[in-house]
Amino acid sequence: MPVELLPEWMSDLEEEDLAFIKKFILASGSLKEMAGQYGVTYPTVRLRLDRLIQKIRLGENTAADPYIALVKRLAMNERLDLGTAKLLIAEYKKQQKG
């Protein structure tokens, strides 16, 4: 059986995030159903989904550059907030062009 590799955006996510995505898909994207499964409010699930979307977008916008990879890892591990990570990467890219 051939070995299938996960897309890069998925391989960068934690197991908990992947489990959330699986439940979200199985719930046909119903945030109300997800809130019930997790025993939390709708806004709490919405916030978690928004953060997960930000993580995925951040992962897509980074290259193989070591500095960008470091900032990305810090953001993924919540040691750096996503807004700051995006700002650092954008400023770094500007400096590289100049």
Number of C-alpha atoms within 10 A of each C-alpha: 3 4 5 6 8 9 8 11 13 14 11 17 16 11 11 9 16 15 11 17 15 13 16 16 12 12 14 11 13 13 18 15 17 23 16 12 11 12 11 12 13 17 12 15 20 15 11 14 17 12 13 18 12 17 20 17 13 20 21 11 12 16 11 7 8 10 14 21 15 12 22 24 16 15 21 22 12 11 10 14 13 19 11 12 20 20 11 15 19 14 11 14 12 10 9 8 6 6
